[in-house]
Amino acid sequence: MKKLFLTSFLIMSAMIGFAQGFYFDIGLGVGNAKTKINGQDMSDLFGSSVKEVGVDLGLKLGYGPISGTPLYIVGEISGIGHRFEDDYNYIQFNSYLIGPGLIIYPVPFIQLGTSIGYSFVSNQTDLPMEMNDSEGGTAANISIAFDFGKEKNGVLLGAKYAFTSNKLEISKAKQESSIFCIFVKYAYRHKN
């Protein structure tokens, strides 16, 4: 994992010299989330009487376009929240990604993006129990979006699939979380 980050950092540093400008986006997605612990789907465990919500939050910073191509190099911090609640209590599974990514515009109004990196979890509940955090893991995502905006400011409206896999600290169980969501983001970018 350290070699992946070092290699990514070196490639990113070399390409930044050929970039035209700063890239930034931030936004929120809502959709269908799934959390499994040691293969047990938490949706099956809690049943249909419990409300279930999946949320994705994300921030990307980077540079581009690079050398006249519609390619951007970014760093991403994002998280998946998968919440189960009834009228009295809640349990929320939170998984995060920190890592490098790429964005490309195959046509001026379509953005494709992907990131891969380090993951960790920070689960929460209001029940009188201790929730597991993680020892660390891996995460990845892929997205497609329509980019509305001609100048440096724009709005992204798209779809994203994200996946995280972590080993929990206390129980040593494997927590896998994923989400397929529709998102909206504000984007600041230079376009060719």
Backbone as JSON Lines, residues from 0, in Angstrom:
{"i":0,"aa":"M","n":[0.83,-1.18,0.0],"ca":[0.0,0.0,0.0],"c":[0.88,1.25,0.0]}
{"i":1,"aa":"K","n":[1.99,1.23,0.76],"ca":[2.89,2.39,0.79],"c":[3.5,2.63,-0.57]}
{"i":2,"aa":"K","n":[3.83,1.56,-1.3],"ca":[4.4,1.72,-2.64],"c":[3.4,2.35,-3.6]}
{"i":3,"aa":"L","n":[2.12,1.96,-3.47],"ca":[1.07,2.54,-4.31],"c":[0.96,4.04,-4.06]}
{"i":4,"aa":"F","n":[0.97,4.47,-2.8],"ca":[0.88,5.89,-2.48],"c":[2.1,6.65,-2.96]}
{"i":5,"aa":"L","n":[3.3,6.07,-2.79],"ca":[4.53,6.73,-3.23],"c":[4.54,6.88,-4.74]}
{"i":6,"aa":"T","n":[4.19,5.82,-5.45],"ca":[4.14,5.88,-6.91],"c":[3.11,6.9,-7.38]}
{"i":7,"aa":"S","n":[1.94,6.89,-6.76],"ca":[0.89,7.86,-7.11],"c":[1.35,9.28,-6.87]}
{"i":8,"aa":"F","n":[2.02,9.5,-5.74],"ca":[2.5,10.84,-5.41],"c":[3.54,11.32,-6.43]}
{"i":9,"aa":"L","n":[4.46,10.46,-6.82],"ca":[5.49,10.84,-7.79],"c":[4.89,11.16,-9.15]}
{"i":10,"aa":"I","n":[3.94,10.33,-9.6],"ca":[3.29,10.57,-10.89],"c":[2.5,11.88,-10.83]}
{"i":11,"aa":"M","n":[1.78,12.08,-9.72],"ca":[0.99,13.3,-9.56],"c":[1.9,14.52,-9.55]}
{"i":12,"aa":"S","n":[3.01,14.45,-8.86],"ca":[3.94,15.59,-8.79],"c":[4.5,15.93,-10.16]}
{"i":13,"aa":"A","n":[4.86,14.9,-10.93],"ca":[5.4,15.14,-12.27],"c":[4.37,15.77,-13.19]}
{"i":14,"aa":"M","n":[3.12,15.34,-13.1],"ca":[2.08,15.83,-14.0],"c":[1.57,17.22,-13.62]}
{"i":15,"aa":"I","n":[1.69,17.59,-12.34],"ca":[1.21,18.89,-11.9],"c":[1.93,20.02,-12.64]}
{"i":16,"aa":"G","n":[3.2,19.8,-12.98],"ca":[3.96,20.8,-13.72],"c":[3.37,21.12,-15.08]}
{"i":17,"aa":"F","n":[2.62,20.2,-15.65],"ca":[2.02,20.4,-16.96],"c":[0.55,20.77,-16.88]}
{"i":18,"aa":"A","n":[0.02,20.97,-15.68],"ca":[-1.41,21.26,-15.5],"c":[-1.7,22.73,-15.74]}
{"i":19,"aa":"Q","n":[-2.93,23.02,-16.15],"ca":[-3.34,24.39,-16.4],"c":[-3.91,25.08,-15.18]}
{"i":20,"aa":"G","n":[-4.45,24.32,-14.22],"ca":[-5.02,25.01,-13.08],"c":[-5.57,24.09,-12.01]}
{"i":21,"aa":"F","n":[-6.13,24.73,-11.01],"ca":[-6.64,24.09,-9.81],"c":[-7.98,23.41,-10.1]}
{"i":22,"aa":"Y","n":[-8.22,22.23,-9.51],"ca":[-9.51,21.54,-9.6],"c":[-10.04,21.31,-8.19]}
{"i":23,"aa":"F","n":[-11.35,21.51,-8.02],"ca":[-12.0,21.31,-6.72],"c":[-13.44,20.89,-6.97]}
{"i":24,"aa":"D","n":[-13.9,19.88,-6.24],"ca":[-15.34,19.6,-6.21],"c":[-15.74,19.08,-4.84]}
{"i":25,"aa":"I","n":[-17.0,19.34,-4.49],"ca":[-17.54,18.92,-3.21],"c":[-19.03,18.65,-3.39]}
{"i":26,"aa":"G","n":[-19.52,17.59,-2.75],"ca":[-20.94,17.31,-2.91],"c":[-21.46,16.16,-2.08]}
{"i":27,"aa":"L","n":[-22.72,15.85,-2.35],"ca":[-23.48,14.88,-1.57],"c":[-24.24,13.96,-2.52]}
{"i":28,"aa":"G","n":[-24.28,12.67,-2.15],"ca":[-25.06,11.69,-2.89],"c":[-25.96,10.9,-1.96]}
{"i":29,"aa":"V","n":[-27.08,10.44,-2.47],"ca":[-28.01,9.63,-1.7],"c":[-28.37,8.43,-2.56]}
{"i":30,"aa":"G","n":[-28.41,7.25,-1.92],"ca":[-28.74,6.07,-2.7],"c":[-28.84,4.8,-1.9]}
{"i":31,"aa":"N","n":[-28.69,3.7,-2.61],"ca":[-28.81,2.37,-2.05],"c":[-27.46,1.9,-1.5]}
{"i":32,"aa":"A","n":[-27.38,1.75,-0.19],"ca":[-26.14,1.31,0.46],"c":[-26.29,-0.13,0.95]}
{"i":33,"aa":"K","n":[-25.14,-0.79,1.1],"ca":[-25.13,-2.16,1.61],"c":[-23.92,-2.29,2.53]}
{"i":34,"aa":"T","n":[-24.13,-2.88,3.69],"ca":[-23.04,-3.16,4.63],"c":[-23.11,-4.63,5.02]}
{"i":35,"aa":"K","n":[-21.95,-5.3,4.89],"ca":[-21.83,-6.7,5.3],"c":[-20.73,-6.8,6.35]}
{"i":36,"aa":"I","n":[-21.0,-7.58,7.39],"ca":[-19.98,-7.87,8.39],"c":[-19.81,-9.39,8.41]}
{"i":37,"aa":"N","n":[-18.59,-9.82,8.06],"ca":[-18.29,-11.24,7.88],"c":[-19.32,-11.92,6.97]}
{"i":38,"aa":"G","n":[-19.71,-11.22,5.9],"ca":[-20.63,-11.77,4.93],"c":[-22.1,-11.63,5.28]}
{"i":39,"aa":"Q","n":[-22.43,-11.23,6.49],"ca":[-23.82,-11.07,6.93],"c":[-24.32,-9.69,6.52]}
{"i":40,"aa":"D","n":[-25.34,-9.65,5.64],"ca":[-25.92,-8.4,5.19],"c":[-26.71,-7.77,6.34]}
{"i":41,"aa":"M","n":[-26.33,-6.57,6.73],"ca":[-26.99,-5.89,7.85],"c":[-28.45,-5.56,7.54]}
{"i":42,"aa":"S","n":[-28.82,-5.37,6.28],"ca":[-30.22,-5.13,5.91],"c":[-31.09,-6.32,6.27]}
{"i":43,"aa":"D","n":[-30.57,-7.53,6.07],"ca":[-31.31,-8.74,6.44],"c":[-31.45,-8.86,7.95]}
{"i":44,"aa":"L","n":[-30.4,-8.46,8.66],"ca":[-30.4,-8.56,10.12],"c":[-31.42,-7.62,10.76]}
{"i":45,"aa":"F","n":[-31.52,-6.39,10.25],"ca":[-32.41,-5.41,10.87],"c":[-33.86,-5.53,10.39]}
{"i":46,"aa":"G","n":[-34.08,-6.03,9.21],"ca":[-35.46,-6.24,8.73],"c":[-36.1,-5.0,8.15]}
{"i":47,"aa":"S","n":[-37.34,-5.16,7.68],"ca":[-38.02,-4.09,6.97],"c":[-38.68,-3.06,7.88]}
{"i":48,"aa":"S","n":[-38.77,-3.32,9.18],"ca":[-39.41,-2.36,10.09],"c":[-38.48,-1.19,10.43]}
{"i":49,"aa":"V","n":[-37.24,-1.28,10.04],"ca":[-36.24,-0.25,10.34],"c":[-36.0,0.59,9.1]}
{"i":50,"aa":"K","n":[-35.94,1.92,9.25],"ca":[-35.62,2.81,8.12],"c":[-34.13,2.7,7.8]}
{"i":51,"aa":"E","n":[-33.85,2.69,6.5],"ca":[-32.47,2.52,6.03],"c":[-32.11,3.67,5.1]}
{"i":52,"aa":"V","n":[-30.96,4.33,5.33],"ca":[-30.53,5.47,4.53],"c":[-29.07,5.3,4.15]}
{"i":53,"aa":"G","n":[-28.73,5.58,2.89],"ca":[-27.34,5.56,2.43],"c":[-26.95,6.93,1.91]}
{"i":54,"aa":"V","n":[-25.82,7.47,2.4],"ca":[-25.34,8.79,2.02],"c":[-23.87,8.72,1.66]}
{"i":55,"aa":"D","n":[-23.47,9.49,0.65],"ca":[-22.07,9.6,0.24],"c":[-21.68,11.07,0.26]}
{"i":56,"aa":"L","n":[-20.6,11.41,0.94],"ca":[-20.05,12.77,0.97],"c":[-18.66,12.73,0.35]}
{"i":57,"aa":"G","n":[-18.31,13.74,-0.44],"ca":[-17.0,13.69,-1.06],"c":[-16.41,15.05,-1.36]}
{"i":58,"aa":"L","n":[-15.07,15.08,-1.37],"ca":[-14.28,16.27,-1.68],"c":[-13.08,15.82,-2.5]}
{"i":59,"aa":"K","n":[-12.84,16.51,-3.62],"ca":[-11.66,16.24,-4.45],"c":[-10.9,17.54,-4.67]}
{"i":60,"aa":"L","n":[-9.57,17.45,-4.61],"ca":[-8.68,18.57,-4.9],"c":[-7.62,18.08,-5.87]}
{"i":61,"aa":"G","n":[-7.27,18.9,-6.86],"ca":[-6.25,18.46,-7.8],"c":[-5.89,19.53,-8.8]}
{"i":62,"aa":"Y","n":[-5.3,19.06,-9.93],"ca":[-4.86,19.93,-11.0],"c":[-5.26,19.35,-12.34]}
{"i":63,"aa":"G","n":[-5.42,20.24,-13.31],"ca":[-5.72,19.81,-14.65],"c":[-6.31,20.96,-15.44]}
{"i":64,"aa":"P","n":[-6.6,20.78,-16.7],"ca":[-6.23,19.63,-17.52],"c":[-4.72,19.56,-17.72]}
{"i":65,"aa":"I","n":[-4.23,18.38,-17.99],"ca":[-2.79,18.15,-18.07],"c":[-2.35,18.04,-19.52]}
{"i":66,"aa":"S","n":[-1.38,18.84,-19.88],"ca":[-0.75,18.83,-21.21],"c":[-1.76,18.89,-22.35]}
{"i":67,"aa":"G","n":[-2.81,19.7,-22.18],"ca":[-3.79,19.87,-23.24],"c":[-4.79,18.74,-23.38]}
{"i":68,"aa":"T","n":[-4.67,17.7,-22.56],"ca":[-5.65,16.62,-22.58],"c":[-6.68,16.88,-21.48]}
{"i":69,"aa":"P","n":[-7.89,16.37,-21.6],"ca":[-8.91,16.62,-20.57],"c":[-8.78,15.7,-19.36]}
{"i":70,"aa":"L","n":[-7.56,15.57,-18.85],"ca":[-7.24,14.68,-17.72],"c":[-6.87,15.52,-16.5]}
{"i":71,"aa":"Y","n":[-7.44,15.14,-15.34],"ca":[-7.17,15.82,-14.07],"c":[-6.66,14.8,-13.07]}
{"i":72,"aa":"I","n":[-5.65,15.17,-12.3],"ca":[-5.12,14.35,-11.22],"c":[-5.66,14.94,-9.92]}
{"i":73,"aa":"V","n":[-6.3,14.1,-9.08],"ca":[-6.93,14.59,-7.86],"c":[-6.57,13.73,-6.66]}
{"i":74,"aa":"G","n":[-6.77,14.3,-5.5],"ca":[-6.78,13.57,-4.25],"c":[-8.19,13.63,-3.71]}
{"i":75,"aa":"E","n":[-8.68,12.52,-3.15],"ca":[-10.06,12.47,-2.7],"c":[-10.16,12.08,-1.24]}
{"i":76,"aa":"I","n":[-11.11,12.72,-0.56],"ca":[-11.55,12.33,0.78],"c":[-13.06,12.17,0.67]}
{"i":77,"aa":"S","n":[-13.55,10.96,0.93],"ca":[-14.99,10.73,0.83],"c":[-15.43,9.71,1.86]}
{"i":78,"aa":"G","n":[-16.72,9.65,2.08],"ca":[-17.25,8.72,3.07],"c":[-18.62,8.21,2.7]}
{"i":79,"aa":"I","n":[-18.88,6.97,3.11],"ca":[-20.18,6.33,2.96],"c":[-20.8,6.22,4.35]}
{"i":80,"aa":"G","n":[-22.02,6.68,4.5],"ca":[-22.76,6.49,5.74],"c":[-23.97,5.61,5.47]}
{"i":81,"aa":"H","n":[-24.1,4.53,6.19],"ca":[-25.22,3.59,6.02],"c":[-25.92,3.47,7.37]}
{"i":82,"aa":"R","n":[-27.11,4.05,7.47],"ca":[-27.8,4.19,8.76],"c":[-29.06,3.35,8.81]}
{"i":83,"aa":"F","n":[-29.24,2.68,9.96],"ca":[-30.46,1.94,10.28],"c":[-31.05,2.59,11.53]}
{"i":84,"aa":"E","n":[-32.36,2.95,11.47],"ca":[-32.97,3.57,12.65],"c":[-34.45,3.22,12.74]}
{"i":85,"aa":"D","n":[-34.91,3.19,13.97],"ca":[-36.35,3.07,14.23],"c":[-36.76,4.27,15.07]}
{"i":86,"aa":"D","n":[-37.88,4.21,15.72],"ca":[-38.35,5.35,16.51],"c":[-37.52,5.6,17.77]}
{"i":87,"aa":"Y","n":[-36.66,4.66,18.14],"ca":[-35.94,4.75,19.41],"c":[-34.43,4.82,19.29]}
{"i":88,"aa":"N","n":[-33.84,4.05,18.36],"ca":[-32.39,3.94,18.31],"c":[-31.89,3.94,16.86]}
{"i":89,"aa":"Y","n":[-30.57,4.1,16.73],"ca":[-29.95,4.01,15.42],"c":[-28.6,3.31,15.52]}
{"i":90,"aa":"I","n":[-28.18,2.74,14.4],"ca":[-26.82,2.22,14.2],"c":[-26.38,2.75,12.85]}
{"i":91,"aa":"Q","n":[-25.17,3.34,12.79],"ca":[-24.66,3.88,11.54],"c":[-23.27,3.33,11.27]}
{"i":92,"aa":"F","n":[-23.1,2.79,10.07],"ca":[-21.81,2.28,9.61],"c":[-21.19,3.34,8.7]}
{"i":93,"aa":"N","n":[-20.03,3.86,9.1],"ca":[-19.34,4.91,8.35],"c":[-18.01,4.37,7.83]}
{"i":94,"aa":"S","n":[-17.81,4.48,6.51],"ca":[-16.56,4.04,5.88],"c":[-15.99,5.2,5.07]}
{"i":95,"aa":"Y","n":[-14.67,5.35,5.09],"ca":[-14.02,6.49,4.46],"c":[-12.95,6.06,3.48]}
{"i":96,"aa":"L","n":[-12.69,6.91,2.47],"ca":[-11.62,6.72,1.49],"c":[-10.74,7.95,1.49]}
{"i":97,"aa":"I","n":[-9.43,7.73,1.49],"ca":[-8.45,8.79,1.3],"c":[-7.47,8.27,0.27]}
{"i":98,"aa":"G","n":[-7.38,8.96,-0.88],"ca":[-6.45,8.47,-1.89],"c":[-6.46,9.27,-3.17]}
{"i":99,"aa":"P","n":[-5.61,8.86,-4.12],"ca":[-5.49,9.54,-5.4],"c":[-6.58,9.1,-6.38]}
{"i":100,"aa":"G","n":[-6.82,9.95,-7.37],"ca":[-7.81,9.62,-8.38],"c":[-7.55,10.34,-9.69]}
{"i":101,"aa":"L","n":[-8.32,9.96,-10.69],"ca":[-8.25,10.55,-12.02],"c":[-9.64,10.99,-12.45]}
{"i":102,"aa":"I","n":[-9.69,12.08,-13.17],"ca":[-10.91,12.56,-13.8],"c":[-10.59,12.81,-15.26]}
{"i":103,"aa":"I","n":[-11.5,12.41,-16.14],"ca":[-11.33,12.67,-17.57],"c":[-12.66,13.12,-18.16]}
{"i":104,"aa":"Y","n":[-12.56,13.98,-19.15],"ca":[-13.73,14.45,-19.9],"c":[-13.63,13.9,-21.32]}
{"i":105,"aa":"P","n":[-14.29,12.77,-21.63],"ca":[-14.24,12.26,-22.99],"c":[-14.93,13.2,-23.99]}
{"i":106,"aa":"V","n":[-15.94,13.93,-23.52],"ca":[-16.57,15.04,-24.25],"c":[-16.73,16.16,-23.24]}
{"i":107,"aa":"P","n":[-16.86,17.41,-23.69],"ca":[-16.81,18.53,-22.74],"c":[-17.85,18.52,-21.61]}
{"i":108,"aa":"F","n":[-18.97,17.86,-21.77],"ca":[-20.02,17.91,-20.75],"c":[-20.19,16.6,-19.97]}
{"i":109,"aa":"I","n":[-19.33,15.61,-20.21],"ca":[-19.38,14.33,-19.48],"c":[-18.07,14.15,-18.71]}
{"i":110,"aa":"Q","n":[-18.2,13.93,-17.41],"ca":[-17.03,13.68,-16.55],"c":[-17.03,12.23,-16.08]}
{"i":111,"aa":"L","n":[-15.9,11.55,-16.25],"ca":[-15.69,10.21,-15.7],"c":[-14.63,10.32,-14.62]}
{"i":112,"aa":"G","n":[-14.83,9.65,-13.49],"ca":[-13.87,9.72,-12.4],"c":[-13.69,8.4,-11.69]}
{"i":113,"aa":"T","n":[-12.52,8.22,-11.12],"ca":[-12.24,7.04,-10.3],"c":[-11.18,7.39,-9.27]}
{"i":114,"aa":"S","n":[-11.26,6.74,-8.12],"ca":[-10.27,6.9,-7.05],"c":[-10.06,5.56,-6.37]}
{"i":115,"aa":"I","n":[-8.89,5.39,-5.78],"ca":[-8.57,4.19,-5.0],"c":[-7.68,4.63,-3.86]}
{"i":116,"aa":"G","n":[-7.81,3.97,-2.71],"ca":[-6.95,4.39,-1.62],"c":[-7.17,3.66,-0.32]}
{"i":117,"aa":"Y","n":[-6.69,4.28,0.73],"ca":[-6.77,3.77,2.09],"c":[-8.18,3.99,2.63]}
{"i":118,"aa":"S","n":[-8.66,3.05,3.42],"ca":[-9.99,3.16,4.02],"c":[-9.93,2.91,5.52]}
{"i":119,"aa":"F","n":[-10.87,3.51,6.23],"ca":[-11.06,3.22,7.66],"c":[-12.53,3.39,7.97]}
{"i":120,"aa":"V","n":[-12.98,2.83,9.09],"ca":[-14.37,2.97,9.51],"c":[-14.44,3.62,10.89]}
{"i":121,"aa":"S","n":[-15.56,4.29,11.13],"ca":[-15.87,4.88,12.43],"c":[-17.37,4.73,12.61]}
{"i":122,"aa":"N","n":[-17.79,3.61,13.16],"ca":[-19.21,3.3,13.31],"c":[-19.78,3.97,14.56]}
{"i":123,"aa":"Q","n":[-21.12,4.24,14.53],"ca":[-21.77,4.97,15.63],"c":[-23.1,4.33,15.98]}
{"i":124,"aa":"T","n":[-23.51,4.49,17.24],"ca":[-24.83,4.08,17.68],"c":[-25.19,4.84,18.95]}
{"i":125,"aa":"D","n":[-26.49,4.91,19.23],"ca":[-26.92,5.47,20.51],"c":[-27.32,4.35,21.47]}
{"i":126,"aa":"L","n":[-27.11,3.1,21.06],"ca":[-27.34,1.96,21.95],"c":[-26.2,1.86,22.96]}
{"i":127,"aa":"P","n":[-26.45,1.27,24.13],"ca":[-25.39,1.15,25.14],"c":[-24.43,-0.01,24.79]}
{"i":128,"aa":"M","n":[-23.65,0.2,23.72],"ca":[-22.68,-0.81,23.29],"c":[-21.5,-0.12,22.63]}
{"i":129,"aa":"E","n":[-20.38,-0.81,22.61],"ca":[-19.19,-0.26,21.99],"c":[-19.16,-0.68,20.53]}
{"i":130,"aa":"M","n":[-18.94,0.28,19.63],"ca":[-18.86,-0.01,18.2],"c":[-17.4,-0.16,17.79]}
{"i":131,"aa":"N","n":[-17.16,-1.02,16.83],"ca":[-15.83,-1.28,16.31],"c":[-15.37,-0.18,15.36]}
{"i":132,"aa":"D","n":[-14.14,0.26,15.5],"ca":[-13.46,1.02,14.47],"c":[-12.57,0.04,13.73]}
{"i":133,"aa":"S","n":[-11.85,0.52,12.69],"ca":[-11.09,-0.43,11.88],"c":[-9.6,-0.31,12.09]}
{"i":134,"aa":"E","n":[-8.91,-1.37,11.68],"ca":[-7.45,-1.37,11.62],"c":[-6.99,-0.78,10.3]}
{"i":135,"aa":"G","n":[-7.9,-0.56,9.38],"ca":[-7.58,-0.03,8.06],"c":[-7.95,-1.01,6.97]}
{"i":136,"aa":"G","n":[-8.05,-0.49,5.77],"ca":[-8.42,-1.33,4.64],"c":[-8.25,-0.58,3.34]}
{"i":137,"aa":"T","n":[-9.02,-0.98,2.33],"ca":[-8.94,-0.38,1.01],"c":[-10.32,0.08,0.56]}
{"i":138,"aa":"A","n":[-10.32,1.03,-0.39],"ca":[-11.57,1.55,-0.93],"c":[-11.35,1.99,-2.36]}
{"i":139,"aa":"A","n":[-12.43,2.01,-3.13],"ca":[-12.38,2.47,-4.52],"c":[-13.75,2.99,-4.92]}
{"i":140,"aa":"N","n":[-13.78,3.83,-5.95],"ca":[-15.05,4.28,-6.49],"c":[-14.91,4.62,-7.96]}
{"i":141,"aa":"I","n":[-16.05,4.71,-8.62],"ca":[-16.12,5.1,-10.02],"c":[-17.37,5.95,-10.19]}
{"i":142,"aa":"S","n":[-17.3,6.99,-11.05],"ca":[-18.45,7.87,-11.21],"c":[-18.56,8.37,-12.64]}
{"i":143,"aa":"I","n":[-19.76,8.78,-12.99],"ca":[-20.04,9.45,-14.26],"c":[-20.98,10.6,-13.95]}
{"i":144,"aa":"A","n":[-20.74,11.76,-14.59],"ca":[-21.56,12.93,-14.29],"c":[-21.7,13.82,-15.51]}
{"i":145,"aa":"F","n":[-22.84,14.51,-15.57],"ca":[-23.01,15.61,-16.51],"c":[-22.44,16.85,-15.84]}
{"i":146,"aa":"D","n":[-21.64,17.62,-16.58],"ca":[-21.01,18.83,-16.07],"c":[-21.73,20.03,-16.68]}
{"i":147,"aa":"F","n":[-22.52,20.72,-15.84],"ca":[-23.25,21.91,-16.28],"c":[-22.44,23.14,-15.93]}
{"i":148,"aa":"G","n":[-21.95,23.83,-16.9],"ca":[-21.15,25.04,-16.68],"c":[-20.08,25.15,-17.73]}
{"i":149,"aa":"K","n":[-19.9,26.34,-18.28],"ca":[-18.93,26.54,-19.35],"c":[-17.66,27.2,-18.86]}
{"i":150,"aa":"E","n":[-17.76,28.01,-17.86],"ca":[-16.58,28.7,-17.34],"c":[-15.93,27.84,-16.25]}
{"i":151,"aa":"K","n":[-15.3,28.46,-15.29],"ca":[-14.6,27.71,-14.25],"c":[-15.52,27.11,-13.2]}
{"i":152,"aa":"N","n":[-16.73,27.64,-13.03],"ca":[-17.68,27.11,-12.05],"c":[-18.69,26.2,-12.74]}
{"i":153,"aa":"G","n":[-19.02,25.1,-12.08],"ca":[-19.98,24.18,-12.66],"c":[-20.7,23.37,-11.61]}
{"i":154,"aa":"V","n":[-21.73,22.68,-12.05],"ca":[-22.48,21.76,-11.21],"c":[-22.4,20.39,-11.85]}
{"i":155,"aa":"L","n":[-22.05,19.39,-11.06],"ca":[-21.99,18.01,-11.52],"c":[-23.24,17.28,-11.03]}
{"i":156,"aa":"L","n":[-23.9,16.58,-11.91],"ca":[-25.05,15.75,-11.57],"c":[-24.76,14.38,-12.14]}
{"i":157,"aa":"G","n":[-24.64,13.36,-11.26],"ca":[-24.21,12.07,-11.76],"c":[-24.53,10.9,-10.86]}
{"i":158,"aa":"A","n":[-23.9,9.78,-11.18],"ca":[-24.06,8.53,-10.44],"c":[-22.68,8.02,-10.04]}
{"i":159,"aa":"K","n":[-22.65,7.33,-8.88],"ca":[-21.37,6.86,-8.34],"c":[-21.56,5.5,-7.68]}
{"i":160,"aa":"Y","n":[-20.56,4.64,-7.85],"ca":[-20.5,3.39,-7.11],"c":[-19.22,3.42,-6.29]}
{"i":161,"aa":"A","n":[-19.32,3.17,-4.99],"ca":[-18.16,3.16,-4.1],"c":[-18.18,1.89,-3.26]}
{"i":162,"aa":"F","n":[-16.97,1.39,-2.95],"ca":[-16.83,0.15,-2.19],"c":[-15.67,0.29,-1.2]}
{"i":163,"aa":"T","n":[-15.87,-0.16,0.04],"ca":[-14.8,-0.18,1.04],"c":[-14.73,-1.56,1.69]}
{"i":164,"aa":"S","n":[-13.54,-1.96,2.1],"ca":[-13.34,-3.22,2.8],"c":[-12.36,-2.98,3.94]}
{"i":165,"aa":"N","n":[-12.78,-3.29,5.17],"ca":[-11.97,-3.02,6.36],"c":[-12.02,-4.19,7.33]}
{"i":166,"aa":"K","n":[-10.94,-4.35,8.08],"ca":[-10.9,-5.31,9.18],"c":[-11.16,-4.54,10.47]}
{"i":167,"aa":"L","n":[-12.17,-4.96,11.23],"ca":[-12.53,-4.25,12.45],"c":[-11.53,-4.53,13.57]}
{"i":168,"aa":"E","n":[-11.31,-3.52,14.38],"ca":[-10.24,-3.53,15.38],"c":[-10.47,-4.54,16.5]}
{"i":169,"aa":"I","n":[-11.63,-4.52,17.12],"ca":[-11.87,-5.36,18.31],"c":[-12.28,-6.77,17.92]}
{"i":170,"aa":"S","n":[-13.28,-6.88,17.07],"ca":[-13.83,-8.2,16.72],"c":[-13.03,-8.92,15.65]}
{"i":171,"aa":"K","n":[-12.17,-8.21,14.9],"ca":[-11.4,-8.74,13.78],"c":[-12.3,-9.18,12.63]}
{"i":172,"aa":"A","n":[-13.57,-8.78,12.64],"ca":[-14.5,-9.1,11.57],"c":[-14.19,-8.23,10.35]}
{"i":173,"aa":"K","n":[-14.66,-8.68,9.19],"ca":[-14.48,-7.94,7.95],"c":[-15.75,-7.16,7.65]}
{"i":174,"aa":"Q","n":[-15.62,-5.82,7.55],"ca":[-16.76,-4.96,7.2],"c":[-16.59,-4.49,5.77]}
{"i":175,"aa":"E","n":[-17.58,-4.79,4.93],"ca":[-17.6,-4.32,3.55],"c":[-18.83,-3.44,3.37]}
{"i":176,"aa":"S","n":[-18.6,-2.23,2.87],"ca":[-19.7,-1.3,2.62],"c":[-19.64,-0.84,1.18]}
{"i":177,"aa":"S","n":[-20.82,-0.64,0.59],"ca":[-20.88,-0.14,-0.78],"c":[-22.11,0.75,-0.91]}
{"i":178,"aa":"I","n":[-22.08,1.59,-1.93],"ca":[-23.23,2.45,-2.22],"c":[-23.28,2.71,-3.72]}
{"i":179,"aa":"F","n":[-24.48,2.68,-4.26],"ca":[-24.75,3.2,-5.59],"c":[-25.66,4.39,-5.37]}
{"i":180,"aa":"C","n":[-25.2,5.58,-5.76],"ca":[-25.96,6.78,-5.43],"c":[-26.03,7.76,-6.6]}
{"i":181,"aa":"I","n":[-26.97,8.65,-6.5],"ca":[-27.09,9.81,-7.38],"c":[-26.54,10.99,-6.59]}
{"i":182,"aa":"F","n":[-25.68,11.8,-7.22],"ca":[-25.06,12.89,-6.47],"c":[-25.18,14.21,-7.21]}
{"i":183,"aa":"V","n":[-25.01,15.28,-6.45],"ca":[-24.87,16.63,-6.99],"c":[-23.65,17.26,-6.3]}
{"i":184,"aa":"K","n":[-22.82,17.94,-7.11],"ca":[-21.59,18.55,-6.59],"c":[-21.38,19.92,-7.22]}
{"i":185,"aa":"Y","n":[-20.75,20.78,-6.46],"ca":[-20.21,22.03,-7.01],"c":[-18.79,21.71,-7.49]}
{"i":186,"aa":"A","n":[-18.42,22.22,-8.66],"ca":[-17.07,21.99,-9.19],"c":[-16.44,23.31,-9.65]}
{"i":187,"aa":"Y","n":[-15.19,23.48,-9.32],"ca":[-14.38,24.58,-9.84],"c":[-13.26,23.94,-10.64]}
{"i":188,"aa":"R","n":[-13.18,24.25,-11.94],"ca":[-12.18,23.61,-12.77],"c":[-11.89,24.45,-14.0]}
{"i":189,"aa":"H","n":[-10.71,24.25,-14.57],"ca":[-10.34,24.83,-15.87],"c":[-10.66,23.77,-16.9]}
{"i":190,"aa":"K","n":[-11.32,24.15,-17.98],"ca":[-11.64,23.21,-19.04],"c":[-10.94,23.63,-20.33]}
{"i":191,"aa":"N","n":[-10.61,22.63,-21.15],"ca":[-9.98,22.93,-22.47],"c":[-10.97,23.59,-23.41]}
